[in-house]
Amino acid sequence: MRWQDRSGVEMSSFVDPQTGREIWRLTNSSTMADRHTYYDIDPWSPDGRWIAFSSAVDSEVITPVRDLLSTERGAVYLMDAETYAIEWLAGDALYQTHTGAFAVWHPQGKSLFYTHSSGRIASVDIATKEVLLIEGSMRQISPDGSTIVYTVNDGPLAERGVYTMGADGSGLRQIVSTEEVYALTPNRDLFPVDDVTVGNTKWTPDSGEMLLTIWVGLNKKPGQFHIPGVERSLYIAGRNGESLRWLTYFGHHHSWTPSASSVLFCDWLDPLERQKPRLFLVDADGSNRRVVIDEPLGGHPIMSPDGSQIATWDDDGVIVVHVAEQRSEHVVTFAGGFDMSHRGTHPHPVWKADGSALLYNTAQFGPSQLCLLPMPR
């Protein structure tokens, strides 16, 4: 099957045998692997009309890139959010097993960014399907639509750090250097600046600040370098790099709460041995670090738009934490399981903007497919 030929409605539904919930299977292909972008990237268009996802022929996703598999023959699709009809939007996408072609909506909803096979950013006009190529990379575009942010971690030390540019690729500049981040790290005496990788920038809803992280020894061989419990840190910077500050040590995967007053992340009660995983919150000023719920949870946590629930996942399925009630439940189960490594399929559950649904990836049927779970409100 060629990706250009794919169209129409593939949606069906089934009942989860363990939870009894009705689940909508939005894509259904034995040859195509479908993925939405990430747990903190909204696949719905700003007006709610479309769901964006990327796809590739599963048997062609074979080129190793770090701990991923990739192909230069990916494509980006739109799905009507009411009829679930699929239509092709753009090809020549660099598609990989973790986040597909990294499709990101422009906040105005008239265009969609994705990673082009050339390695550049592609911006495709939704109405005309015209593609504009932009030099550089992308982690997120600011919610006000003006600024793309990404990080550089190779080349001369002075060139590594956080960069921003306009949505059209203009005005590229470094706003935070890796050296500046290193200088604020409490345990920097344990490792040299060359071992620091900066990444995972995330905007506040008002575009005023961003989270960023460091990893220590990320690109070294496993086990070659490890500082248990203190090898990763969170930071906050203003949109132009001002007021950079260290926030806390963390384990993995972070996101703002809807009000941006706190940061949600994964860590361990015993970080030195990486034992007893938990979800944590810390206030934006670095105070009041606390456990969300005393249960062994972790994995791409994201808070619902109203702040009452957190979506995460484990090997058995998608989990929702009811924060005020201090309880969690599996809302989706993965019958038989599947490979959830970066070369497999991360579920990455993501909330619809009104909290009425969770979209996730699953490979329980074969290649990665998209499923939607309606959520009662």
MIPA-59714 format. One record per residue (C-alpha): x, z, y; residue number from 0. Coordinates in nm, 2 decimals. Layout:
N
u;w;v;i
X;Z;Y;NUM
...
//
This chain:
377
u;w;v;i
0.00;0.00;0.00;0
0.13;-0.09;0.35;1
0.06;0.17;0.62;2
-0.09;-0.10;0.84;3
-0.37;-0.15;0.59;4
-0.49;0.21;0.59;5
-0.82;0.27;0.77;6
-1.17;0.41;0.72;7
-1.30;0.75;0.60;8
-1.12;0.94;0.33;9
-1.29;1.27;0.39;10
-1.45;1.47;0.10;11
-1.51;1.84;0.04;12
-1.46;2.09;-0.24;13
-1.51;2.46;-0.29;14
-1.20;2.68;-0.34;15
-1.24;2.83;-0.68;16
-1.09;3.17;-0.57;17
-1.23;3.22;-0.22;18
-1.56;3.03;-0.26;19
-1.51;2.86;0.08;20
-1.59;2.50;0.14;21
-1.28;2.30;0.24;22
-1.28;1.95;0.39;23
-1.01;1.73;0.25;24
-0.95;1.49;0.54;25
-0.70;1.25;0.38;26
-0.69;1.13;0.02;27
-0.42;0.89;-0.09;28
-0.21;0.87;-0.41;29
0.07;0.69;-0.23;30
0.08;0.81;0.13;31
0.21;1.15;0.24;32
0.03;1.29;0.54;33
0.14;1.57;0.77;34
0.04;1.72;1.10;35
0.33;1.82;1.32;36
0.38;2.20;1.32;37
0.20;2.53;1.33;38
0.24;2.56;1.71;39
0.17;2.19;1.79;40
-0.21;2.12;1.84;41
-0.30;1.80;1.64;42
-0.63;1.77;1.82;43
-0.63;1.57;2.14;44
-0.70;1.77;2.46;45
-1.06;1.64;2.46;46
-1.11;1.72;2.10;47
-1.20;1.36;2.01;48
-0.90;1.28;1.78;49
-0.67;1.44;1.53;50
-0.32;1.30;1.53;51
-0.10;1.29;1.21;52
0.19;1.10;1.07;53
0.23;0.94;0.73;54
0.47;0.74;0.51;55
0.47;0.60;0.16;56
0.57;0.90;-0.05;57
0.81;0.71;-0.27;58
1.00;0.59;0.04;59
1.07;0.94;0.18;60
1.41;0.97;0.00;61
1.69;0.97;0.26;62
1.85;1.31;0.28;63
1.89;1.46;0.63;64
2.02;1.82;0.62;65
1.77;2.00;0.41;66
1.50;1.74;0.46;67
1.40;1.40;0.32;68
1.32;1.12;0.56;69
1.23;0.75;0.61;70
1.24;0.51;0.90;71
0.92;0.35;0.79;72
0.67;0.62;0.90;73
0.36;0.56;1.10;74
0.13;0.76;1.33;75
-0.24;0.77;1.29;76
-0.55;0.89;1.47;77
-0.85;1.04;1.29;78
-1.19;1.06;1.46;79
-1.26;1.44;1.48;80
-1.64;1.38;1.42;81
-1.66;1.09;1.17;82
-1.31;1.14;1.02;83
-1.24;0.77;1.03;84
-0.87;0.69;1.03;85
-0.70;0.42;1.24;86
-0.34;0.32;1.27;87
-0.18;0.39;1.61;88
0.20;0.31;1.58;89
0.47;0.23;1.34;90
0.85;0.24;1.32;91
0.84;0.62;1.31;92
1.12;0.84;1.19;93
0.92;1.05;0.94;94
1.05;1.36;0.75;95
0.92;1.61;0.50;96
0.90;1.91;0.74;97
0.71;1.79;1.04;98
0.64;1.42;0.98;99
0.71;1.21;1.29;100
0.66;1.51;1.52;101
0.35;1.37;1.69;102
0.28;1.55;2.01;103
-0.01;1.49;2.25;104
0.05;1.45;2.62;105
-0.18;1.71;2.79;106
-0.37;1.44;2.96;107
-0.47;1.29;2.62;108
-0.40;0.93;2.72;109
-0.07;0.91;2.52;110
0.10;1.05;2.22;111
0.48;1.12;2.17;112
0.65;1.08;1.83;113
1.00;1.03;1.70;114
1.10;0.66;1.68;115
1.31;0.52;1.39;116
1.58;0.46;1.65;117
1.61;0.83;1.71;118
1.46;0.81;2.05;119
1.12;0.95;2.17;120
0.83;0.70;2.16;121
0.53;0.73;2.39;122
0.23;0.53;2.27;123
-0.07;0.46;2.49;124
-0.38;0.55;2.30;125
-0.59;0.27;2.45;126
-0.35;-0.02;2.44;127
-0.11;0.10;2.16;128
0.18;-0.01;2.38;129
0.49;0.19;2.30;130
0.75;0.31;2.55;131
1.09;0.43;2.43;132
1.26;0.73;2.60;133
1.62;0.84;2.56;134
1.65;1.19;2.43;135
1.48;1.43;2.19;136
1.17;1.65;2.21;137
1.06;2.00;2.11;138
0.76;2.03;2.33;139
0.61;1.90;2.65;140
0.50;2.16;2.90;141
0.12;2.23;2.91;142
0.11;2.09;3.27;143
0.24;1.76;3.13;144
0.54;1.73;3.35;145
0.84;1.84;3.15;146
0.99;1.77;2.81;147
1.22;2.04;2.67;148
1.48;2.01;2.38;149
1.81;2.15;2.27;150
2.16;2.01;2.21;151
2.39;2.18;1.96;152
2.67;1.94;1.90;153
2.95;1.79;2.12;154
3.16;1.99;2.37;155
3.05;2.35;2.42;156
2.97;2.29;2.79;157
2.71;2.03;2.69;158
2.53;2.25;2.44;159
2.21;2.43;2.54;160
1.85;2.37;2.66;161
1.76;2.05;2.85;162
1.45;1.94;3.04;163
1.34;1.60;3.17;164
1.03;1.44;3.31;165
0.76;1.31;3.07;166
0.90;0.96;3.14;167
1.26;1.05;3.06;168
1.37;1.09;3.42;169
1.57;1.38;3.57;170
1.75;1.50;3.26;171
1.94;1.82;3.31;172
2.07;2.12;3.14;173
1.88;2.44;3.24;174
2.04;2.69;3.01;175
2.38;2.66;2.84;176
2.47;2.80;2.50;177
2.74;3.00;2.67;178
2.48;3.17;2.90;179
2.27;3.26;2.60;180
2.57;3.39;2.41;181
2.67;3.61;2.70;182
2.34;3.80;2.68;183
2.35;3.86;2.31;184
2.40;4.23;2.23;185
2.61;4.17;1.91;186
2.82;3.88;2.03;187
3.14;4.06;1.94;188
3.05;3.99;1.58;189
3.08;3.61;1.60;190
3.22;3.33;1.82;191
3.01;3.12;2.05;192
3.09;2.81;1.84;193
2.87;2.96;1.56;194
2.56;2.98;1.78;195
2.27;2.73;1.75;196
2.01;2.73;2.02;197
1.66;2.61;1.94;198
1.28;2.63;1.90;199
1.18;2.64;2.27;200
0.82;2.72;2.33;201
0.63;2.71;2.66;202
0.39;2.97;2.79;203
0.03;2.83;2.85;204
0.10;2.82;3.23;205
0.43;2.63;3.19;206
0.61;2.90;3.37;207
0.84;3.03;3.10;208
0.97;2.94;2.76;209
1.09;3.12;2.45;210
1.41;3.02;2.28;211
1.61;3.14;1.99;212
1.96;3.15;1.85;213
2.08;3.14;1.49;214
2.43;3.23;1.39;215
2.61;3.01;1.14;216
2.31;2.79;1.08;217
2.52;2.48;1.00;218
2.77;2.66;0.77;219
2.74;2.65;0.40;220
2.49;2.91;0.25;221
2.67;3.24;0.21;222
2.97;3.14;0.40;223
2.87;3.33;0.71;224
2.60;3.60;0.73;225
2.53;3.89;0.96;226
2.24;4.06;0.79;227
1.95;4.15;1.02;228
2.11;4.06;1.35;229
2.20;3.69;1.31;230
1.89;3.57;1.50;231
1.76;3.66;1.85;232
1.47;3.57;2.08;233
1.51;3.50;2.45;234
1.29;3.41;2.75;235
1.38;3.18;3.03;236
1.19;3.05;3.34;237
1.10;2.68;3.33;238
1.42;2.59;3.52;239
1.64;2.83;3.33;240
1.61;3.12;3.57;241
1.57;3.48;3.47;242
1.72;3.43;3.12;243
1.69;3.75;2.92;244
1.74;3.87;2.56;245
1.41;3.99;2.40;246
1.48;4.11;2.05;247
1.63;4.05;1.71;248
1.39;3.86;1.48;249
1.38;3.72;1.13;250
1.21;3.38;1.16;251
0.92;3.19;1.32;252
0.79;3.30;1.65;253
0.50;3.21;1.88;254
0.34;3.34;2.20;255
0.02;3.52;2.18;256
-0.26;3.34;2.37;257
-0.22;3.55;2.68;258
0.16;3.51;2.67;259
0.19;3.89;2.72;260
0.35;3.93;2.37;261
0.55;3.74;2.11;262
0.45;3.72;1.75;263
0.73;3.68;1.49;264
0.84;3.75;1.13;265
1.10;4.01;1.04;266
1.18;4.27;0.78;267
1.14;4.65;0.78;268
1.48;4.65;0.62;269
1.66;4.37;0.80;270
2.00;4.44;0.66;271
1.89;4.37;0.31;272
1.60;4.13;0.41;273
1.35;4.34;0.23;274
0.99;4.43;0.31;275
0.87;4.13;0.52;276
0.62;4.20;0.80;277
0.46;4.04;1.10;278
0.57;4.19;1.43;279
0.47;4.18;1.80;280
0.69;4.26;2.10;281
0.58;4.27;2.46;282
0.72;4.00;2.69;283
0.94;4.26;2.86;284
1.11;4.35;2.53;285
0.92;4.68;2.49;286
0.67;4.80;2.23;287
0.80;4.63;1.93;288
0.55;4.70;1.65;289
0.43;4.59;1.31;290
0.10;4.40;1.32;291
-0.02;4.51;0.98;292
0.16;4.70;0.71;293
0.15;4.43;0.44;294
0.43;4.20;0.31;295
0.35;3.89;0.52;296
0.55;3.61;0.68;297
0.56;3.23;0.72;298
0.48;3.05;1.05;299
0.23;3.30;1.19;300
0.01;3.18;1.47;301
-0.26;3.38;1.65;302
-0.61;3.25;1.69;303
-0.72;3.15;2.05;304
-0.92;3.47;2.10;305
-0.63;3.68;1.96;306
-0.84;3.84;1.69;307
-0.68;3.67;1.39;308
-0.34;3.54;1.27;309
-0.30;3.25;1.03;310
0.00;3.25;0.80;311
0.07;3.14;0.44;312
0.25;3.22;0.12;313
0.30;3.05;-0.22;314
-0.05;3.12;-0.32;315
-0.24;2.99;-0.02;316
-0.34;3.02;0.35;317
-0.38;3.38;0.48;318
-0.58;3.51;0.77;319
-0.50;3.85;0.92;320
-0.79;4.03;1.09;321
-0.59;4.23;1.34;322
-0.84;4.49;1.46;323
-0.97;4.55;1.11;324
-0.61;4.58;0.97;325
-0.68;4.36;0.67;326
-0.57;4.02;0.54;327
-0.73;3.77;0.30;328
-0.65;3.45;0.13;329
-0.89;3.20;0.28;330
-0.75;2.91;0.08;331
-0.57;2.91;-0.25;332
-0.33;2.64;-0.38;333
-0.43;2.58;-0.74;334
-0.11;2.55;-0.94;335
0.11;2.56;-0.63;336
0.36;2.30;-0.51;337
0.71;2.27;-0.36;338
0.70;2.44;-0.03;339
1.06;2.39;0.07;340
1.16;2.16;0.36;341
1.19;1.88;0.11;342
0.84;1.96;-0.01;343
0.53;2.05;0.19;344
0.50;2.34;0.43;345
0.13;2.42;0.48;346
0.17;2.50;0.85;347
-0.19;2.61;0.92;348
-0.28;2.55;1.28;349
-0.58;2.66;1.48;350
-0.83;2.43;1.65;351
-0.83;2.52;2.03;352
-1.18;2.68;2.00;353
-1.09;2.88;1.69;354
-1.35;2.70;1.48;355
-1.12;2.56;1.21;356
-0.77;2.57;1.05;357
-0.59;2.25;0.97;358
-0.32;2.26;0.70;359
-0.10;2.04;0.48;360
-0.12;2.07;0.10;361
0.04;1.89;-0.19;362
-0.18;2.05;-0.46;363
-0.34;1.70;-0.52;364
-0.02;1.50;-0.52;365
0.15;1.38;-0.20;366
0.10;1.59;0.11;367
-0.25;1.56;0.24;368
-0.45;1.72;0.53;369
-0.72;1.97;0.47;370
-0.95;2.15;0.71;371
-1.11;2.49;0.67;372
-1.41;2.57;0.90;373
-1.38;2.92;1.03;374
-1.69;3.13;1.11;375
-1.69;3.27;1.47;376
//
